[in-house]
Amino acid sequence: MRRLVKGQSMYPALRALDVCVSRKISCSRLKAGDIVVYNSGGVLAVHRVLSVDKDRTCALVKGDNIPYRFCEKVLFSDIKDKVVSVKRGEKVFDLEGFPRRHTGRFLAFLFRHDLTPRLLKTRLVDPFLPALSGNPFYVFFRKLSYKDIFFMRRKDKAKCHVHAFVRGTESARAVLELTEGRGISVRSYIRFRDRNPLFADKFIHKVIEVADKEYGPQHDIYVTDQGLEKLLRSKDGESFPGRIRFT
């Protein structure tokens, strides 16, 4: 079975527009490090197996490019296929070969402990980056990195959460909640290094998209972040939807 990769949750192992070749496999043969296709809430997802339960009824899976807290426990009955190779342009990568198979197991071990390059970068490099935020060369390269931005949405009992990731690192988050008589309340946070008009515009439009899908377009949106308002107003003099209110 061939499937086209659309998201970036498995970057860099799988990239957008890669073609995954998968085949049926007995779940009893699944091991940590394997990449599987499974049913996630009615949608097919492609993620890496971090571990398999001792009773071999379910597996813990996660995308390489997202934090450990977003991992899922998937029943074997929901696992459709195992990815055996990846076609990227003219190149074909065999995931069943010895080097990549054992690399996958090593990555699964690291990801189970959230020991990823993203985490090391966040702790060792990011604290020094705010001093560079005013440098025009730094700003230019940050804009280039926004080509790799992707969003995740999750919902609990009463709230909806939107997370923005730039190259695997969480750059912003928002919590949406529908309140009686006031509309949609949004508590947002953008990390210092990404507080610029370009990123703010992409983020707020995603928040509006999620709000419309979850609660309908008839509600006003109240955002508790006045700094975000200044960033949006400074973006080439553009205006943002009148439904947005800043408190």
Phi, psi and omega per residue, in radians:
M1 nan 2.341 3.121
R2 -1.904 2.362 3.130
R3 -2.390 2.461 3.140
L4 -1.564 2.289 3.120
V5 -1.398 2.239 -3.098
K6 -1.948 -0.545 -3.096
G7 -1.740 -2.993 -3.120
Q8 -2.193 0.343 -3.107
S9 -1.198 -0.322 3.127
M10 -1.896 0.228 3.125
Y11 -1.101 2.405 0.062
P12 -1.651 0.009 -3.133
A13 -1.063 -0.760 3.049
L14 -2.169 2.355 -3.099
R15 -2.110 2.789 3.121
A16 -0.977 2.368 -3.141
L17 1.367 0.024 2.943
D18 -1.159 2.683 3.083
V19 -1.941 2.056 3.120
C20 -1.581 2.297 3.039
V21 -1.843 2.093 -3.078
S22 -2.207 2.828 3.102
R23 -2.547 2.767 3.111
K24 -1.123 2.493 3.118
I25 -2.572 2.561 3.072
S26 -1.195 2.242 -3.100
C27 -1.095 -0.372 3.104
S28 -1.166 -0.278 -3.130
R29 -1.732 -0.012 3.136
L30 -1.179 2.490 3.108
K31 -2.359 2.810 3.071
A32 -1.028 2.371 -3.120
G33 1.802 -0.355 3.100
D34 -1.189 2.592 3.057
I35 -1.828 2.195 -3.027
V36 -2.166 2.735 3.010
V37 -1.812 2.194 -3.083
Y38 -2.490 2.870 -3.136
N39 -1.547 2.025 -3.136
S40 -2.071 1.623 3.133
G41 1.115 0.652 3.132
G42 1.549 -0.046 3.135
V43 -2.080 2.406 3.102
L44 -1.362 2.243 3.131
A45 -2.145 2.685 3.129
V46 -2.149 1.898 -3.101
H47 -2.428 2.991 -3.099
R48 -1.644 2.469 3.075
V49 -1.372 2.161 3.096
L50 -1.572 -0.655 3.139
S51 -2.830 2.823 3.108
V52 -2.131 2.350 3.140
D53 -1.063 2.649 -3.117
K54 -1.085 -0.599 3.122
D55 -1.415 -0.034 3.066
R56 0.956 0.869 3.047
T57 -2.017 -0.310 3.141
C58 -2.677 2.884 -3.109
A59 -2.346 2.610 3.054
L60 -1.631 2.157 -3.071
V61 -2.224 2.701 -3.139
K62 -2.808 2.580 3.004
G63 -1.300 2.492 -3.114
D64 -1.073 -0.475 -2.964
N65 -1.746 0.206 -3.117
I66 -2.233 2.722 -3.078
P67 -1.117 2.787 -3.086
Y68 -1.073 -0.543 -3.072
R69 -1.151 -0.197 3.120
F70 -1.693 0.189 3.138
C71 -1.196 2.751 -3.100
E72 -2.193 2.599 2.991
K73 -1.772 2.075 -3.011
V74 -2.017 2.294 3.056
L75 -1.213 2.570 3.115
F76 -1.034 -0.517 -3.131
S77 -1.173 -0.353 3.141
D78 -1.610 -0.129 3.133
I79 -1.486 2.138 -3.055
K80 -1.590 -0.931 -3.017
D81 -2.514 2.965 2.981
K82 -2.026 2.331 3.133
V83 -1.335 2.189 -3.086
V84 -1.916 -0.354 3.100
S85 -2.750 2.805 -3.126
V86 -2.299 2.284 3.106
K87 -1.866 2.079 -3.133
R88 -2.155 1.768 -3.050
G89 1.154 -2.145 3.115
E90 -1.603 -0.103 -3.089
K91 -1.645 2.543 3.080
V92 -2.191 2.214 -3.125
F93 -1.908 2.103 3.131
D94 -1.508 2.002 -3.119
L95 -1.471 -0.117 -3.133
E96 -1.579 -0.172 3.128
G97 -1.201 2.789 -3.068
F98 -0.980 -0.869 -3.063
P99 -1.071 -0.864 -3.073
R100 -1.285 -0.539 3.109
R101 -1.124 -0.769 -3.127
H102 -1.362 -0.502 3.022
T103 -1.108 -0.709 3.102
G104 -1.056 -0.698 3.123
R105 -1.175 -0.662 3.112
F106 -1.154 -0.720 3.104
L107 -1.111 -0.712 3.122
A108 -1.055 -0.685 3.090
F109 -1.084 -0.781 3.130
L110 -1.115 -0.766 -3.066
F111 -1.188 -0.514 3.094
R112 -1.101 -0.492 3.117
H113 -1.825 0.194 -3.128
D114 0.991 0.495 3.102
L115 -1.608 1.483 -3.083
T116 -2.145 2.785 3.045
P117 -0.965 -0.569 3.124
R118 -1.065 -0.760 -3.120
L119 -1.165 -0.771 3.135
L120 -1.091 -0.706 3.118
K121 -1.115 -0.723 -3.126
T122 -1.085 -0.677 -3.053
R123 -1.515 -0.564 -3.015
L124 -1.793 -0.466 -3.054
V125 -1.877 -0.813 -3.029
D126 -0.986 -0.631 -3.126
P127 -1.030 -0.390 -3.107
F128 -1.649 -0.114 -3.035
L129 -1.352 -0.520 3.127
P130 -0.960 -0.538 3.135
A131 -1.143 -0.368 -3.130
L132 -1.659 -0.065 -2.953
S133 -1.087 -0.416 3.138
G134 -1.575 -0.092 -3.127
N135 -1.309 2.199 -3.081
P136 -1.063 -0.576 3.117
F137 -1.192 -0.691 3.111
Y138 -1.110 -0.781 3.131
V139 -1.051 -0.703 3.135
F140 -1.068 -0.798 -3.118
F141 -1.248 -0.506 3.056
R142 -1.144 -0.662 3.115
K143 -1.097 -0.665 3.099
L144 -1.101 -0.612 -3.095
S145 -1.214 -0.336 -3.123
Y146 -1.250 -0.110 3.016
K147 -1.194 -0.369 -3.118
D148 -1.752 0.276 -3.103
I149 -1.294 2.463 2.991
F150 -2.549 2.781 -3.022
F151 -2.082 2.630 3.028
M152 -2.245 2.509 3.126
R153 -2.219 2.377 3.052
R154 -2.467 2.720 -3.044
K155 -2.335 2.365 3.022
D156 -1.930 -2.720 -3.013
K157 -1.042 -0.817 -3.031
A158 -2.180 -0.151 -3.020
K159 -2.208 2.755 3.071
C160 -2.101 2.358 -3.080
H161 -1.988 2.355 3.085
V162 -2.088 2.215 3.129
H163 -2.098 2.378 3.092
A164 -1.975 2.316 -3.117
F165 -2.127 2.349 3.041
V166 -2.038 1.963 -3.101
R167 0.914 0.758 3.037
G168 1.507 -0.107 -3.136
T169 -1.859 2.297 -3.137
E170 -1.180 2.119 -3.087
S171 -1.851 -0.420 -3.122
A172 -2.772 2.742 3.058
R173 -2.629 2.697 3.124
A174 -2.514 2.510 3.082
V175 -2.021 2.097 -3.096
L176 -1.856 2.379 3.129
E177 -2.532 2.299 3.106
L178 -1.483 2.117 -3.123
T179 -1.973 2.535 -3.095
E180 -1.201 2.263 3.046
G181 1.370 -0.096 -3.112
R182 -2.167 -0.322 -3.116
G183 1.806 -2.543 -3.064
I184 -1.759 2.119 3.103
S185 -1.621 2.290 -3.115
V186 -2.185 2.101 2.998
R187 -1.804 2.044 -3.024
S188 -2.107 2.732 3.063
Y189 -2.534 2.287 3.026
I190 -2.162 2.228 -3.115
R191 -1.119 2.705 -2.966
F192 -0.974 -0.769 -3.038
R193 -1.157 -0.322 -3.128
D194 -1.914 0.248 3.123
R195 -1.453 1.339 3.091
N196 -2.388 2.773 -3.038
P197 -1.020 -0.656 -3.089
L198 -1.104 -0.861 -3.124
F199 -1.198 -0.713 -3.130
A200 -1.040 -0.683 -3.141
D201 -1.146 -0.781 3.121
K202 -1.092 -0.712 -3.078
F203 -1.200 -0.818 -3.079
I204 -1.162 -0.602 3.107
H205 -1.187 -0.589 3.061
K206 -1.192 -0.693 3.106
V207 -1.070 -0.753 3.120
I208 -1.106 -0.734 3.133
E209 -1.054 -0.782 3.136
V210 -1.175 -0.725 3.134
A211 -1.051 -0.758 3.135
D212 -1.122 -0.682 -3.092
K213 -1.269 -0.649 -3.062
E214 -1.470 -0.668 -2.990
Y215 -2.123 -0.136 -3.134
G216 1.688 2.676 -3.058
P217 -1.436 0.059 -3.052
Q218 -1.503 -0.119 -3.061
H219 -1.693 2.538 2.947
D220 -1.308 2.705 -3.086
I221 -2.058 2.097 -3.102
Y222 -1.866 2.005 -3.061
V223 -1.852 2.195 3.135
T224 -1.629 1.247 3.094
D225 -2.873 1.612 -3.113
Q226 -1.233 -0.470 3.076
G227 -1.097 -0.607 3.088
L228 -1.131 -0.641 3.108
E229 -1.073 -0.750 3.140
K230 -1.115 -0.695 3.124
L231 -1.115 -0.732 -3.107
L232 -1.203 -0.660 -3.128
R233 -1.253 -0.397 -3.118
S234 -1.520 -0.041 -3.096
K235 -1.419 1.536 3.069
D236 0.944 0.499 3.112
G237 1.217 0.223 -3.114
E238 -1.310 2.689 3.076
S239 -1.831 2.766 3.114
F240 -1.999 2.919 -3.037
P241 -0.903 2.438 -3.095
G242 -1.127 -0.271 3.122
R243 -1.255 -0.265 -3.098
I244 -1.404 2.245 3.045
R245 -2.183 2.417 -3.131
F246 -1.930 2.316 -3.093
T247 -2.172 nan nan
